[in-house]
Amino acid sequence: MSSFLSASIGRKFLMSLTGLFLVSFLCIHLTLNLFLTFDDSGDLFNQAAHFMATNPFIRVMEPLLALGFVIHIIWSGLITLDNMRARPQKYAYGDSLLSWWAPSKNMFILGALVLTFLVIHIMNFWVKMKLTGDPLLTNVTVGGVEMHNAYALVSALFRNPLYDLIYVLGGILVGLHISHGFWSAFQTIGLSNQIWISRLKTVAVTIGVVFGVGFSYIPLYFLIKF
């Protein structure tokens, strides 16, 4: 097993599995965040956030999620280094600008930008909700249950145009990263049939657009409405 993971194909395989795991998390995360726009009272989002914070299954999955991110980031770095050693020369001068910026050639750059966005997101939300607290998180009662007012914290930040811009860019970067990474993960796992890869590329682009538009819609909703 250690020799498999130390080999390039082993690293790609593990990165593909963790990537698909993280895509499933993003589906849940986007769904939860969209509750912000369904109910301006904040009750619906607060109930959803409270459920995620207190559900035993979710609490068990949190450290696995963190481990998935760590493995995905480390292995992507190792793979990038391997690729740089294998092809140290730069792309030919004749390569088009569109080709140079294609996600398939810049997954590490896209990943690094997504990581930067993720760190900003964690510092503004997860750290405050889980560790340091915030005055906006004063408890509220919804449906007879006392819980943190997560809506107040999140909506206040989304009324900041600068953070909205960062979040929109982050959503677009996530979409671009997934639009290539999703189908590439299945190819690495073994679905290399041209018919299936063509279909998976279509699915990947669709998912990338959904994530890009979905995560961008939320800050724009608050920016326009409030």
Secondary structure, 3 states (H helix, E strand, C coil): CHHHHHCHHHHHHHHHHHHHHHHHHHHHHHHHHHHHHCCCCCHHHHHHHHHHHHCHHHHHHHHHHHHHHHHHHHHHHHHHHHHHHHCCCCCCCCCCHHHHCCHHHCHHHHHHHHHHHHHHHHHHHHHHHHHHCCHHHCCEEECCEEECCHHHHHHHHCCCHHHHHHHHHHHHHHHHHHHHHHHHHHHHHCCCCHHHHHHHHHHHHHHHHHHHHHHHHHHHHHHHHC
